[in-house]
């Protein structure tokens, strides 16, 4: 999926503290012990490169059967604290929107002095209907264009906004979060009056070759998943502030465009969110959404974000 595994926040001690892990490979769920989990990450992460895995282990056989990059790209790590915070609505329960249901985007004078920054840890992620593949082989994928749309719309509403277009996941996908961590640090050192920091991705569900949408004013929009990192594997004193921000976005989204934000979810990695208290990861659609659906979702999300930020600054 778009989130994958945050290798930079994994350490052997953290793995040993949990009795069992569950991995999803396409529709197959595999339960493994802590020791097996350590072996798995030792073969796929520089964070555990010093751990000695036996050459004749079960994992070697597993790796013979599965493409090498699948583990790094598609395994989802679920630990004891993982939360799915809000019940996902049935698409049948989401209303059809008409043009008159939504006012035109307004200018937010109260937000003129504040800044939002966006970047893409998985910069090569793209949308299959437009690109013909899920990743763009070292070039910037269409998730960058979605982030650019959000940035431009924030600027048109009066905010300062930047999209940092550095490629972080090529040539070494496993170092994606290590690379984007440097981008985050530079942003925090150089950008003043920052009120939100977003890492923009697109999701991927192994085995699913269709994508969810909602209909807003006669147009299809992709749905958005918000990921909140926790302190389960690494010190992260700001994670509850990030969680509160995610909840505010979800609740405002339910007021303005119900179903656009399908849920907000906690994950045991930090995803570089430990450096700022309004830092979130956005999964804008999945790999089988079209770019137009994802772009439209980004535009609608911007309206939600502006309302939340205005309410926070006026408190």
N, C-alpha and C positions, 0 to 999 in steps of 0.2 A: 504494500500500500504506500501511499505517499509518505506516511510517517516512518515506516520501517523501524529500525532499531537505532537509538542514539548510542553508538559505540563509545563515545567520549565520556558518557556518564556511567559506564559499566565498570565495576571492579570485582575481582574475585571474591572479596569478602562479602560484597552485596549479594552475589549469587548464592554463596553458602548460607546466607541467612534465610533463604526461602526453601521450603522442603520440596516443592514441585513446580515445574513450569509447564505451560501448555502452549504448543505452537500450532498454527493453522497452515497447512499446505493444501491449497485448493480446498475441496470440501472435507479433507481429512484432518482430524485433530489428533495430535500426538502428545501424550503426557510423558514427561521425562523428569528424572531426579535432578537434584542440585549438582551432583558430580557429573552427570551427563551434560547438564547445561554448561558447566565450566568447560568441558571438552569441546562442546559445540562452538562456544565463543572463542576458545583458543585457536581454532582453525580459521576463524572468520574475522577476528578483531585484533589489531595491534595492542589493544588494552590488555590482552591476556596472552601475549606472544610468548611469555616465559613459561607458560604452563605446559607440562609434558603430557601430550595425549598419545596413547599407544597406537602404533600404526595399524594393528589388526583389530581396532575397536569397531563397534557397530556403526560408528559415525562415518568411517571410511566407506562402508558399504552404502550408507545413505547417500553420501556425496557422489558415489559412482552412478547412482540412479537418478539424481536430481541435478539439473544444470547448475554450474558453480555459482552463478550470480543470483540464483533464486533465493538462497539463504540470506544474503546481504540485502536483497531488494524486497522480499515479500514476506519474510517471517514476522509475525506480530507477537511481541512479548507481552504476556499477561501475567501479572503477579497478584498477590492477595488483595492489594488495595485498589486495583483498577475499578473505576466507576463509570457507568453510563448514566449521566446525571439526569437526563430528561427522557421520558418515554417518547419514542419516535412515533409521530402521528401517522395514521393511515393516510395514504395519498387521497383516498376518497373523502376524507374529512377536511381537506384543504380547499378553501373557497376559490372560485374563479373570479379573477379581478377584472374590472373594467376601467377604462381610461379615467373616468370621473372619480374613481375611488382614491386617487392619489394626487396630492398637490404637486406642482412643479418644484424642483429642488430650489431651496432658498439660499440667500447669502447669509452667512453666520458671522456677523460683525464681532460677536463676543469671542470668536475663535481665531481672529486674525493673528494673534501673537503666539499661537500654539502650533506645534509641528507633529506630523505623523510620518514615520519611516517604514518602508516595506522592503523586503529582500526575499530571495528564494534560495533556501538551502539546497534543494534538489532542482537546480536551475535547468536541467535538460528535460524535465517532465513536460509532456505535451498532451494533446488530445487526439486520439486515434482517428476519429472521423475526418479530421482536417489534415493531420500529419501522416496518417497511414501507419503509425507506430506509437508506442507509449513513451519512448525517449528519443531524443534528437541527436544522439551520437556525438556529444561534445559541443554541440551548438545550443544556443538558448532556445528552450521550448516555449510553447504558447502560454505557460503559466506566467512568464515574464510579462507578456502583453496584458494579462488579466491584472497583474499588480500595477502596471503602468496606467491602466484605465482607472483603477481606484485612486491612484495618486493624482491623476489629472482632474478627476471629479472633485476630490477634496480641495484642490487649488481653486477650481471654479466656484466653490462654495465659500471661499475666503480664507481657508487654512493654508499654512505652509506644509508642503508634503514632498517627500523624496522617495524615489525608487532606486535602490542600489542594485545595479544590474551585473554584478560580479558573478561569474560561474563558479560554483562551490563543489559540485559533485563530479567533476571530470578533471583529470583522467582517473582519479581514485575515488570511487563512490563511497568507500568505507570512511574516508576522511571528510565527508560532506559537512558534518556538524563541527568538526575541528576547524575547518576552513571558514565556515560562516560565523563561528565564535569570534574570529578576528574582525570580521565585518561589524559584528555587534559592538565590540569594544571600540572600534573606530567611530562608529555612530555616536555612542555615548560620550566619547571624548570631544567630538566636534559639533554635534547638533544641540542647540539650546532650545529650551522650552518644549522638550519632547513630552507628549502625552500618550502616545501609543506606538508600539513596535510590532509589526506583523511579519511572520514568515509564511509566505504564500506557496501552497502546494496544490496538487490535485490528487484525489484518492485513487486507490486501485483495489478491487476486490477479486482475488484469484478465482477464476472459474465463472465469473459473471460478465457477460458480454452485452449488457444493457445498462442504462443509466437512469436515475431518478430525475424528474423535473417537476416544477410546478408551473402553472399558467398564470402569468401576471399581465393583465391588459392585452390578452390575445397573443402573448409571446411566451415561449418556453424559457425558463430559467433553471440552471443547475441548482442543486441544493448544497448547502455549506455545512461542514462539520468543523467545530472548534475543538482543538486539542490543548489541554492544560497539563503541563508537566508538574510532577510532585517531588517531594523530598525523600522518596522511598529508597533511592539508590545513591543519592548524593545530597549534600547540604543545599537547601533551597529555601531560604527564609521568606521569599516573596510569593511562594506559590499560592497561598490562600488569597492574596490580593489579586493575583491573576485570575483565580477562580471566580472571585466576586465580579471582576470585569467581564468575564465570559458570561456569567449569569445575567448581568445587566444587558448585554448585547442580545442574549437569547430572549429575555422578557420583552425588550423593546421590539425585537423582530416579530414576536408573536402579536404585538399590538399593530404593527404596520404591515408586515407581509408574513402572515402565519404560514409556517412550513418551510420558509426559505432557509432558516437555520434549523437543521433537523435535530441537532442536539449539541451539547458540549460534553466532553469526555475527558477524564483524567487518565494519564499514562505515567508509568513509573520512571521514565526518563525525564531529564530537565529541558532538553531541546533548546538550550541557551536562553531560557526564560528566567534563569536565576539572577540575571544582571539588571533586570528592570521590572517594576511592579505593574506595568500595563503591557506585558509581552505575551502574545498568543500565536499559535500556529493555526492557520486557516487551510482547510481542504476545500477548495472551490470546485465542486463537482468531482467526477471520477474520470478515468481515462477514456470512457466511452461516451461522455458528454461531448457535444460539439463546442468549438471555441465560442460561437455566438451565445450559446446557453451559459457558458462560464462567464463570459464578459458581462452579460446582462445580470447575472447573479452578483458580480462585483459591483455593478452600478447600484443595484438595489441595496446591497450590504452597506455601501457608502452612506446612503440616506439614514440607515439605522445607526451607524457609527456616529454620524454628526449629531443626531438627537441625543445619544448617550453622552457624548463629550460635552455638549452644551449644558446638559443637566448637571454634570459633574463640576464644570467650571463656575456655574452660577450658584452652587450650594454655599 
